[in-house]
């Protein structure tokens, strides 16, 4: 019978002398492999008498466990040493440019929203928000739109089913962001200068209309407000947005239930290679609706129309983006086509500023 103590000493010495993982693996095979010395001892247990197995069995199994533990400990030590040596010698140059990869882009609607907020913030306007699911009082009644008005028709407005009960309110998807103006006048004392950007919903769909689109409205309520303030605000806004000093406006009389008097705002354009370019006055294009806030709207919000006056205006954010950046089909805004987004999208660091250019 092989001297177990001597074999144990030889195996531990070989493990300790192993200078690499490959050398350690060779020791493991020599001792614990199919033809290894320790494995041979384990196989010899079957040829022993019961009395011999009782004495030799624990010793041989103890030898196997000692060799296995020593190999595992040596492997951990060699791997740790290799990692430390790698960490000491490897260097990663963080100043190298990252590989070219498309990392996503800012949607034109989001970019234009930021441009508008930047422009109006410079004129002292705050941003106001409200729910997209509205009741008919905020969306229609408070805005001087009676129940018989065609804007309440089912073909134009997305209504929710009416709930039973005496206090039930007719709920709907807001058709404009004007309810935000009502909520602002109810919760804030004049002077008021806010813009209300957000999603709105109407039952319409073609190349220039979608069931969901983006709108921005502005509201000013104060004492002594008149149409001159409105015209100056719109001129300043459109010149800053289109980044041209030759923007010409034309106000045409119109009708909106919540303003009196009301005016459609046209902007002049010039034909360049068959395309309309904002600036000049070869032709006119409607871009805004506006007017002086109707006294009934002011009164519905608990203010005295004899003391406070104001103006309001509204336009489609998607339409402004199409005019400024040369997009032809509104439906592409919502298709999620990666090629379109790569072409028209903005980099994350293209932050609009009045000093650097809102469209830079």
C-alpha positions in Angstrom: 0.0 0.0 0.0 1.3 3.4 -1.0 2.3 5.6 1.9 -0.6 8.0 2.1 1.4 10.6 4.1 4.2 10.6 1.5 1.7 10.9 -1.4 -0.1 13.7 0.3 3.2 15.6 0.9 4.3 15.1 -2.8 0.9 16.3 -4.1 0.8 19.4 -1.9 4.4 20.2 -2.9 3.6 19.9 -6.6 0.5 22.1 -6.2 2.5 24.7 -4.4 5.3 24.7 -7.0 2.8 25.1 -9.9 3.6 28.6 -11.4 0.7 28.8 -13.9 -2.8 27.6 -14.4 -1.6 25.1 -17.0 0.9 23.6 -14.6 -1.7 23.4 -11.9 -4.1 21.6 -14.3 -1.3 19.1 -15.0 -1.0 18.3 -11.3 -4.7 17.9 -11.0 -4.8 15.4 -13.8 -1.8 13.5 -12.3 -3.5 13.2 -8.9 -7.3 13.4 -9.5 -7.6 12.5 -13.2 -9.0 9.1 -14.4 -5.5 7.7 -14.2 -4.3 9.8 -11.3 -2.6 8.5 -8.2 -5.4 9.5 -5.8 -8.0 8.1 -8.1 -6.1 4.8 -8.2 -6.3 4.6 -4.5 -10.0 5.2 -4.5 -10.5 2.4 -7.0 -8.5 0.0 -4.8 -11.1 0.3 -2.0 -13.3 -2.2 -3.9 -10.6 -4.9 -3.6 -10.1 -4.5 0.1 -11.7 -6.5 2.9 -14.4 -4.8 5.0 -11.9 -4.4 7.8 -9.3 -2.7 5.5 -12.0 -0.4 4.0 -12.9 0.8 7.5 -9.4 1.9 8.2 -8.1 2.9 4.7 -11.3 4.4 3.4 -11.4 7.5 5.6 -7.6 8.1 5.1 -7.9 7.9 1.3 -11.0 10.2 1.1 -9.2 12.6 3.4 -6.2 12.6 1.0 -8.6 13.4 -1.9 -10.3 16.2 -0.1 -6.9 17.7 1.0 -5.6 17.6 -2.6 -8.9 19.1 -4.0 -8.9 21.9 -1.5 -5.2 22.7 -2.1 -5.8 22.8 -5.9 -8.8 25.1 -5.5 -6.9 27.5 -3.2 -3.9 27.6 -5.6 -6.2 28.2 -8.6 -7.8 31.2 -6.8 -4.3 32.6 -6.0 -3.1 32.2 -9.5 -6.2 33.9 -11.0 -6.0 36.8 -8.6 -2.3 37.3 -9.4 -3.1 37.3 -13.1 -5.9 39.8 -12.7 -3.7 42.1 -10.6 -0.9 41.9 -13.2 -3.4 42.7 -16.0 -4.8 45.7 -14.1 -1.3 47.0 -13.4 -0.4 47.0 -17.1 -3.6 47.6 -19.0 -4.6 51.2 -19.8 -7.8 52.6 -21.4 -7.5 56.0 -23.1 -10.8 57.7 -22.3 -9.9 60.6 -24.6 -10.3 58.5 -27.7 -13.4 59.2 -29.7 -16.3 56.8 -29.4 -17.1 54.7 -32.4 -19.8 56.2 -34.7 -23.2 54.9 -33.8 -26.7 56.4 -34.1 -27.7 57.0 -30.5 -31.2 58.3 -31.2 -32.5 61.8 -31.8 -34.9 64.4 -30.5 -38.2 64.4 -32.4 -38.9 67.6 -34.3 -42.1 68.2 -32.3 -40.1 68.0 -29.1 -37.4 70.3 -30.5 -40.0 72.9 -31.7 -41.7 72.8 -28.3 -38.4 73.7 -26.7 -37.8 76.4 -29.2 -41.2 77.9 -28.5 -40.7 77.8 -24.7 -37.4 79.5 -25.1 -38.8 82.3 -27.2 -41.8 83.0 -25.0 -39.8 82.7 -21.8 -37.7 85.6 -23.0 -41.0 87.6 -23.3 -42.0 86.8 -19.7 -44.4 83.8 -20.4 -44.6 80.8 -18.1 -45.5 77.3 -19.2 -48.9 76.1 -18.0 -50.2 72.5 -18.2 -53.6 70.7 -17.8 -55.2 67.3 -18.2 -55.8 65.8 -21.7 -59.1 64.2 -20.5 -61.4 67.2 -19.9 -65.0 67.8 -19.0 -67.2 69.8 -21.4 -67.4 72.8 -19.1 -63.7 73.5 -19.2 -63.4 72.5 -22.9 -66.5 74.2 -24.2 -68.9 76.0 -21.9 -66.4 78.2 -20.1 -65.0 79.2 -23.5 -68.3 80.6 -24.7 -69.1 77.5 -26.9 -72.8 76.6 -26.3 -74.2 73.2 -26.6 -75.6 74.0 -30.1 -72.1 74.9 -31.4 -70.9 72.6 -34.2 -67.5 72.2 -32.4 -69.3 69.9 -30.0 -70.4 67.5 -32.8 -69.5 63.9 -32.5 -67.6 63.9 -35.8 -65.2 66.5 -34.4 -64.8 65.5 -30.8 -63.8 62.2 -29.1 -66.4 61.8 -26.3 -66.3 59.2 -23.5 -69.5 57.3 -22.6 -71.7 59.3 -20.2 -71.7 58.0 -16.6 -75.0 57.5 -14.8 -75.9 59.9 -12.0 -77.1 63.5 -11.5 -73.6 64.9 -11.1 -72.1 63.0 -14.0 -70.0 65.2 -16.4 -69.6 64.6 -20.1 -65.9 63.7 -20.4 -63.9 64.0 -23.6 -60.4 64.2 -25.1 -59.6 67.9 -25.2 -59.9 69.4 -28.6 -57.6 72.3 -27.9 -55.3 73.5 -25.0 -57.7 76.4 -24.3 -59.0 74.6 -21.1 -55.6 75.2 -19.7 -56.2 78.9 -20.0 -59.5 78.5 -18.1 -57.8 76.6 -15.3 -55.0 79.2 -15.1 -57.5 82.1 -14.8 -59.4 80.2 -12.1 -56.3 79.4 -10.0 -54.1 82.4 -10.6 -54.7 86.1 -10.1 -53.8 88.6 -12.9 -51.4 89.6 -14.4 -51.3 86.3 -16.3 -48.8 85.5 -19.1 -48.7 81.8 -20.0 -48.3 79.5 -22.9 -50.1 76.1 -22.9 -48.4 73.5 -25.1 -49.6 69.9 -25.3 -51.4 67.1 -27.2 -55.0 67.7 -28.5 -57.4 65.3 -30.2 -59.9 65.7 -33.1 -61.6 63.2 -35.3 -59.7 64.1 -38.5 -57.0 62.4 -40.6 -55.3 63.3 -43.9 -51.9 64.7 -45.1 -52.3 67.8 -43.0 -54.5 66.5 -40.1 -54.1 63.7 -37.6 -56.5 62.5 -34.8 -53.8 63.5 -32.3 -51.6 66.6 -32.8 -49.7 69.2 -30.8 -50.9 72.7 -30.1 -49.6 75.7 -28.3 -51.7 78.6 -27.1 -50.8 81.8 -25.4 -52.8 83.9 -22.9 -52.3 87.3 -21.5 -54.7 88.8 -18.9 -54.0 92.2 -17.4 -55.3 95.8 -17.2 -55.2 97.9 -20.4 -54.4 95.1 -22.8 -55.3 95.8 -26.5 -54.7 94.5 -30.0 -51.4 96.3 -30.4 -49.9 94.1 -27.6 -51.2 91.0 -29.5 -49.7 92.0 -32.8 -46.3 92.9 -31.3 -46.2 89.6 -29.4 -47.0 87.6 -32.5 -44.5 89.5 -34.7 -41.7 89.1 -32.1 -42.5 85.4 -31.8 -42.6 84.6 -35.5 -39.4 86.5 -36.3 -37.6 84.7 -33.5 -39.0 81.3 -34.5 -38.3 81.5 -38.2 -35.1 83.4 -37.5 -35.8 86.0 -40.1 -36.3 89.8 -39.8 -38.3 90.0 -43.0 -41.3 88.1 -41.6 -44.5 90.0 -42.5 -47.8 89.5 -40.8 -51.4 90.1 -42.0 -54.3 90.0 -39.6 -57.7 89.1 -41.1 -61.0 89.5 -39.3 -62.4 86.1 -38.2 -64.6 84.4 -35.7 -63.8 82.3 -32.6 -66.3 81.9 -29.8 -63.8 82.6 -27.1 -62.3 85.9 -28.6 -63.9 89.1 -29.7 -62.6 90.6 -31.9 -60.9 87.6 -33.5 -58.2 87.6 -36.2 -56.6 84.9 -38.4 -52.9 85.6 -38.7 -51.2 85.1 -42.1 -47.5 85.1 -42.7 -45.9 86.2 -45.9 -43.8 83.8 -48.0 -41.6 83.9 -51.1 -41.4 81.1 -53.7 -37.9 79.7 -54.0 -37.4 76.9 -56.6 -41.2 76.2 -56.4 -41.2 75.9 -52.6 -42.7 78.3 -50.1 -40.1 80.0 -47.9 -41.2 82.2 -45.0 -40.3 85.8 -45.5 -41.4 88.5 -48.0 -44.9 88.9 -49.2 -45.3 87.2 -52.6 -48.1 85.1 -51.0 -49.8 84.6 -47.7 -50.2 81.5 -45.5 -52.4 81.1 -42.4 -50.4 80.1 -39.3 -52.3 81.4 -36.3 -55.6 82.1 -34.8 -55.9 84.9 -32.3 -58.1 87.6 -30.7 -59.0 89.5 -27.6 -60.4 87.3 -24.9 -64.2 87.4 -24.9 -65.7 89.2 -21.8 -67.9 86.1 -21.2 -64.8 83.9 -20.9 -63.2 86.4 -18.4 -66.4 86.5 -16.4 -66.8 82.7 -16.4 -63.4 82.6 -14.6 -64.5 84.9 -11.8 -62.8 88.1 -13.2 -64.4 91.4 -13.9 -64.3 92.0 -17.7 -64.6 95.8 -17.1 -61.4 95.7 -15.2 -59.3 93.0 -17.0 -58.7 92.5 -20.6 -56.5 90.1 -22.5 -55.6 88.4 -25.7 -55.1 84.8 -26.7 -53.6 83.0 -29.7 -53.1 79.4 -30.8 -51.3 77.4 -33.5 -50.3 73.8 -34.3 -46.8 72.9 -33.2 -46.7 70.2 -35.9 -47.6 72.8 -38.6 -44.9 75.2 -37.4 -42.3 72.3 -37.6 -43.5 71.5 -41.2 -43.1 75.1 -42.3 -39.7 75.7 -40.7 -38.0 72.4 -41.5 -39.6 71.6 -44.9 -41.7 68.5 -44.0 -44.6 67.7 -46.4 -46.7 65.1 -44.7 -48.0 65.4 -41.1 -48.7 61.7 -40.9 -44.9 60.9 -41.0 -44.6 62.6 -37.6 -46.3 59.6 -36.0 -45.2 56.7 -38.2 -42.0 56.0 -36.2 -40.0 55.5 -39.3 -36.3 55.4 -38.2 -35.1 56.8 -41.5 -37.4 59.8 -41.2 -36.3 60.4 -37.6 -32.6 60.1 -38.5 -33.1 62.7 -41.3 -35.3 65.2 -39.4 -34.3 64.5 -35.8 -32.1 66.7 -33.6 -29.1 65.7 -31.6 -29.5 65.7 -27.8 -27.1 68.7 -27.4 -29.0 70.9 -30.0 -30.5 73.0 -27.2 -32.4 76.0 -28.4 -31.1 79.3 -27.2 -31.8 82.8 -28.3 -28.1 83.6 -28.4 -27.1 80.6 -30.4 -30.2 80.3 -32.5 -33.4 78.4 -31.6 -33.0 76.3 -34.7 -29.3 75.8 -34.6 
